[in-house]
């Protein structure tokens, strides 16, 4: 069997190494090389996706298992089900767009080369994480990913970027290290041996109740920091405000999904009893995230912070969908993970384009842009509407699936959360109003319409949102079986008990 | 009175003997070769040949070893795989250390003072410098230290352990005092190291005497046997055991016996700091492991509070004090105190896992330490007349190093990430192994504290990375720093960097070796 997944990890990693080792004469071509590498990655992924057996989307396909460090029972084990496939799709689609978005950001060739290499390196980690079938491997990549991200945040962006990078690192590291204790403990409670960390070998093991709950909490804490949940979200707005738009787009659109992805693939699968035990509290926290994030978003004057807070709100919806343990809500949450990546990614990039023109993300500094930049305004509006879940755009489908699915078991939570849709209309439309409508601000200077490059960055995302908005089945076919399996893992045992 | 000629199995001792004989020969070389330049090259060659030869011999011993090992000299020394593994590690550190000893700056300046007996700033010192004198005694001294440490890892008798302790400590006391620059600081560090070291030796010896008083034995296994038989004076025994462990905790650099570390690390010539940081900790850990597993294990319950307390205190104090340091060498010294805490975490419960986990941990830590201090030797201040001066050890001086010398700063970051235990570096695998051993022994609360300490510790490691890569060179300070490119130091840096990555990504082979080595000839319950 062709080792698709290993190659998908290797290609961007080698690309990054190549960029760093580039001879001085070729350094000016770093952007083109990075784009070519992600193009190759996308093509390889497409070939793989075509061979994915959709009728068996719940099973892990393209499996590869090689012994890695037998002494501690870890393997280089990769494999994807429909959910993993979709998350990798999101990664390989967004990365070239982030590279395009950063095309003109750096004047300095050496800085540009570093940034491109860091993006490629984080792509390698993203693919690896979404494909990892070994808890130790997952953990290693999960932590190692912090390094490129740290440098992307701390090295490229606004004045506060170093503060933001350190805050990001400390939050993530603290979560990760607590997870490490549980990872080590897994070795001792699991079957042991040379494949002690394969998730397949770890599911369904019997654990003492307290042990299982503590371990679940350790994992969940790490993931809740990553998928910024109130009250562990405070690093995100700071990062969003300070980092470069492309970095934040990748971070929020893809990397933060590792949090929700980990909840589904590790927390639920390994600790079903503890997941059920914790679900009520988690749902309450999720609802708080939904409302609190939305309310704070309304109050933000900085557009990056605003989008960051909307994400806190949307991640709350995903977590609600996951911990309601209903097939439909789980499907919705998984689908939302993909759609939120499209819409928030596009939103961050658009704000970034605006900032690259006028140098500020402050809402109050703008006014009336729709008269001078109609295409820009139109694109922003469509993307913004997707963030407030307008029917016809894909986030709507996923959000409604979460709400419908979760209603029978958590009616109150759904009713309260649904208020966020109204709040979303407020923060998106108010922002649109003050930035794009009204009289054109004279002090803004000459307007530049969305350039070809910028259209190439944002319109594919809009296209995908429309496509999946009208034909959600394309994606949901991949998600139904994994979602059903995830729910079954948690609930079957309950029926038996 | 008749003497019985002891039967000595010489072959298993060969690695140690090679090093000690070479050290003695090196002293003769010192006397007979008059030209400093030739002498230096010969000394370096002898040292490296001896160390590599000993390494080869140790490998042969390993292959030839039948069963668990060999008892030599009536139980004074035991050569088993565990001992050979530690000896090989110390030899590797020795090779890297010696290369660093020999490294010189572009201007031909070495790390050691030309004449140790001169007073700092005196006319004699200037004269010695002008005459081109060189202190080549450092090579035999280093060899004696390596030989003593090797002995330290395989001794199985309390009195003989004391001898080995002094064999490797005395050369180190001298080496610490020989820095070429900042000589007062160096001598102060050495004095402090010597006084506290002598103090700890006395404590250790007192402990050994008490244990002898309680059991009438000095051999590890005999002491354990006597304890298991019962009837020994418990108060005497426990007091003795505590004092013995305290003596070794001093060498590991654990709180509250750590106070020499920052001064000795800061004052010593940086190549010596590199060697000392890596090898002393390894040797002391090896001895502590052997003592705990073969001799004092019946007292596990009575001693566990000591390990827990020392581990927690070391992690907490080392981390917190490292946070406030403004000197790179002092920061690394306090970080080594925190690492002493992590090492002690693995002792929770005395599980078999620790026997394979700790060698890997010390190997990872030692490689990163040698690498990091080697980097320190390369970053220099520029004096007013434009020549290259002392090492730039103030943290602020490292700002923007990533721009001046990206590869050097990259290597340093790698070592720091390894210290912090970030995945894909050797330090992570080491930490994972040590924590596993602790959890296996029921020490998960300790692991939890260790994890919190790691998270805090990451802050000061990362702070240096930030300084190097994300901070610009301060305006007007562009010419204050000169980056050396001594080939020998670079060699050490690249070797340790590659090893740190390799052991982080593909540790299976080395882990396997250490797992094979996790056999003590006389072990728990034997």
HADDOCK unambig.tbl for C-alpha pairs under 7 A between the chains (distance, minus, plus):
assign (segid A and resid 69 and name CA) (segid B and resid 507 and name CA) 6.60 0.50 0.50
assign (segid A and resid 69 and name CA) (segid B and resid 508 and name CA) 4.69 0.50 0.50
assign (segid A and resid 70 and name CA) (segid B and resid 508 and name CA) 6.64 0.50 0.50
assign (segid A and resid 71 and name CA) (segid B and resid 508 and name CA) 6.77 0.50 0.50
assign (segid A and resid 71 and name CA) (segid B and resid 511 and name CA) 6.81 0.50 0.50
assign (segid A and resid 71 and name CA) (segid B and resid 512 and name CA) 6.79 0.50 0.50
assign (segid A and resid 140 and name CA) (segid B and resid 423 and name CA) 5.16 0.50 0.50
assign (segid A and resid 140 and name CA) (segid B and resid 424 and name CA) 6.98 0.50 0.50
assign (segid A and resid 143 and name CA) (segid B and resid 422 and name CA) 6.79 0.50 0.50
assign (segid A and resid 143 and name CA) (segid B and resid 423 and name CA) 6.23 0.50 0.50
assign (segid A and resid 144 and name CA) (segid B and resid 422 and name CA) 6.60 0.50 0.50
assign (segid A and resid 144 and name CA) (segid B and resid 423 and name CA) 5.47 0.50 0.50
assign (segid A and resid 144 and name CA) (segid B and resid 424 and name CA) 6.82 0.50 0.50
assign (segid A and resid 154 and name CA) (segid B and resid 470 and name CA) 6.66 0.50 0.50
assign (segid A and resid 155 and name CA) (segid B and resid 470 and name CA) 5.64 0.50 0.50
assign (segid A and resid 173 and name CA) (segid B and resid 455 and name CA) 6.29 0.50 0.50
assign (segid A and resid 174 and name CA) (segid B and resid 455 and name CA) 5.56 0.50 0.50
assign (segid A and resid 177 and name CA) (segid B and resid 451 and name CA) 5.84 0.50 0.50
assign (segid A and resid 178 and name CA) (segid B and resid 451 and name CA) 6.63 0.50 0.50
assign (segid A and resid 181 and name CA) (segid B and resid 448 and name CA) 6.98 0.50 0.50
assign (segid A and resid 184 and name CA) (segid B and resid 436 and name CA) 5.83 0.50 0.50
assign (segid A and resid 185 and name CA) (segid B and resid 439 and name CA) 6.93 0.50 0.50
